[in-house]
């Protein structure tokens, strides 16, 4: 089965979306006080690093930055044929009473976000968890919504979104994949 790819965001578009999301986070939080940033592995981790770096550039404050591996909290773990690639979760700071900005590349069914929320519970009780996603493609199965969205891309069930980040894929882009 062949795939048809359409570029939705190029490198500049990804950069603009992240800068806008950073400004929205800072505006919502009224600055950086009690703010921490956590990216969902793999691509969300790199987007989180960029967002945190932009906060530091804009505000002169280095916010705590962590990464979350949700593999063992996924609800489809027993249905997967492949052996899961379990990575490390790195949250080297307290999240109690903090505003956690949770970052992922794509929001689809909401199941990855739910797994991330379950994993975050193991680290404490934040005062607020905000979800930031580069792409919201719709088709929610759970009552989860993003607080900050880089780009809304309504998709059909036979379509998917592929996010590329330089750190993994050697380029920044968002592609719509039609099967």
C-alpha positions as CSV (number, residue, x, y, z in Angstrom):
1,X,0.0,0.0,0.0
2,X,1.5,3.3,-1.1
3,X,1.6,6.5,1.0
4,X,0.9,10.0,-0.2
5,X,2.7,12.7,1.8
6,X,1.8,16.3,2.1
7,X,3.9,18.8,4.0
8,X,1.8,20.8,6.5
9,X,4.6,22.6,8.3
10,X,8.2,23.1,7.2
11,X,11.1,24.0,9.5
12,X,10.1,27.6,9.7
13,X,6.4,26.7,10.4
14,X,7.5,24.3,13.2
15,X,9.7,27.1,14.7
16,X,6.9,29.7,14.6
17,X,4.4,27.3,16.2
18,X,6.8,26.5,19.1
19,X,7.5,30.2,19.6
20,X,3.8,31.0,19.7
21,X,3.1,28.2,22.1
22,X,5.9,29.4,24.4
23,X,4.4,32.9,24.5
24,X,1.0,31.4,25.3
25,X,2.4,29.3,28.1
26,X,4.2,32.3,29.6
27,X,1.0,34.4,29.3
28,X,-1.2,31.8,30.9
29,X,1.3,31.3,33.7
30,X,2.0,35.0,34.1
31,X,5.8,34.3,33.8
32,X,7.9,31.4,34.9
33,X,7.1,31.1,38.6
34,X,6.5,27.5,39.7
35,X,6.7,26.4,36.0
36,X,8.2,23.1,34.9
37,X,8.4,21.6,31.5
38,X,8.1,17.8,30.8
39,X,8.3,16.2,27.3
40,X,6.8,12.9,26.4
41,X,9.4,10.7,24.7
42,X,10.5,10.6,22.0
43,X,9.7,13.7,19.9
44,X,7.9,15.5,22.7
45,X,11.1,15.5,24.7
46,X,12.9,17.5,22.0
47,X,10.0,19.9,21.6
48,X,10.1,20.4,25.3
49,X,13.8,21.2,25.3
50,X,13.2,23.8,22.6
51,X,10.3,25.4,24.4
52,X,12.3,25.6,27.6
53,X,15.2,27.1,25.7
54,X,12.9,29.7,24.3
55,X,11.5,30.5,27.7
56,X,15.1,31.0,28.9
57,X,15.8,33.3,26.0
58,X,12.7,35.4,26.5
59,X,12.6,35.5,30.3
60,X,16.2,34.9,31.3
61,X,15.0,32.1,33.5
62,X,16.0,28.4,33.2
63,X,12.9,26.4,34.0
64,X,13.2,22.8,35.2
65,X,13.0,20.4,32.3
66,X,12.2,16.7,32.4
67,X,11.2,13.8,30.1
68,X,8.7,11.1,30.5
69,X,8.6,7.5,29.1
70,X,5.0,6.3,29.0
71,X,5.7,2.9,27.6
72,X,4.7,0.9,30.7
73,X,1.6,3.0,31.3
74,X,0.2,2.4,27.8
75,X,-3.2,0.6,27.6
76,X,-2.2,-1.3,24.4
77,X,1.0,-2.9,25.8
78,X,-0.5,-6.4,25.8
79,X,-1.8,-6.0,22.3
80,X,1.5,-5.0,20.7
81,X,3.4,-7.7,18.8
82,X,6.8,-6.0,19.2
83,X,8.8,-5.9,22.4
84,X,8.4,-2.4,24.0
85,X,11.4,-0.2,24.0
86,X,11.4,1.1,27.6
87,X,13.4,4.2,28.1
88,X,14.1,6.3,31.2
89,X,11.9,8.9,32.8
90,X,13.9,11.9,34.0
91,X,12.2,14.3,36.3
92,X,15.0,15.4,38.6
93,X,12.9,18.0,40.5
94,X,9.8,18.1,42.6
95,X,6.5,18.6,40.8
96,X,4.4,19.1,43.9
97,X,2.5,22.4,43.7
98,X,4.1,23.3,40.3
99,X,2.5,24.1,37.0
100,X,3.6,21.2,34.7
101,X,3.6,21.9,31.0
102,X,3.4,18.4,29.4
103,X,4.5,18.4,25.8
104,X,3.8,15.9,23.0
105,X,4.2,16.0,19.3
106,X,0.7,14.8,18.2
107,X,-2.6,14.6,20.1
108,X,-4.9,11.9,18.6
109,X,-7.0,9.6,20.7
110,X,-5.8,11.0,24.0
111,X,-4.5,7.6,25.2
112,X,-0.8,8.7,25.3
113,X,-1.7,11.8,27.3
114,X,-3.6,9.6,29.8
115,X,-0.6,7.4,30.1
116,X,1.6,10.4,30.7
117,X,-0.8,11.7,33.4
118,X,-0.6,8.3,35.1
119,X,3.2,8.4,35.0
120,X,3.3,11.9,36.3
121,X,1.2,10.8,39.3
122,X,4.2,8.7,40.4
123,X,6.2,11.9,40.9
124,X,3.8,14.0,42.9
125,X,0.8,16.3,42.8
126,X,1.2,19.4,40.7
127,X,-1.1,22.3,41.1
128,X,-1.9,22.3,37.4
129,X,-1.0,20.2,34.4
130,X,-1.2,21.9,31.0
131,X,-1.0,20.0,27.7
132,X,1.0,21.5,24.8
133,X,1.0,19.7,21.5
134,X,2.6,20.6,18.2
135,X,-0.3,19.0,16.3
136,X,-3.9,18.2,17.3
137,X,-5.4,15.9,14.6
138,X,-8.7,15.2,16.3
139,X,-10.5,11.8,16.8
140,X,-10.4,11.8,20.6
141,X,-11.4,8.6,22.4
142,X,-11.0,10.2,25.8
143,X,-12.1,13.5,27.2
144,X,-8.7,15.2,26.8
145,X,-7.9,18.5,25.1
146,X,-4.7,20.4,24.6
147,X,-4.3,23.8,26.3
148,X,-1.7,24.9,23.7
149,X,-1.7,23.8,20.1
150,X,0.8,24.6,17.4
151,X,-1.4,23.5,14.5
152,X,-4.9,21.9,14.3
153,X,-4.9,19.5,11.4
154,X,-8.3,17.7,11.1
155,X,-7.6,14.2,9.6
156,X,-9.6,11.3,8.4
157,X,-9.2,7.9,10.0
158,X,-7.1,6.6,7.0
159,X,-4.7,9.5,7.4
160,X,-2.0,10.0,10.0
161,X,0.4,12.7,11.0
162,X,4.2,12.4,11.0
163,X,6.2,14.8,13.0
164,X,9.9,15.1,12.2
165,X,12.4,16.8,14.5
166,X,16.0,17.5,13.7
167,X,17.3,15.6,16.7
168,X,15.8,12.3,15.5
169,X,14.9,12.8,11.8
170,X,17.5,15.3,10.7
171,X,14.7,17.8,9.7
172,X,11.8,19.7,11.2
173,X,8.5,19.1,9.5
174,X,4.9,17.9,9.9
175,X,3.6,15.6,7.2
176,X,0.0,14.4,6.5
177,X,0.2,10.8,5.4
178,X,-2.6,9.4,3.3
179,X,-2.7,5.6,2.9
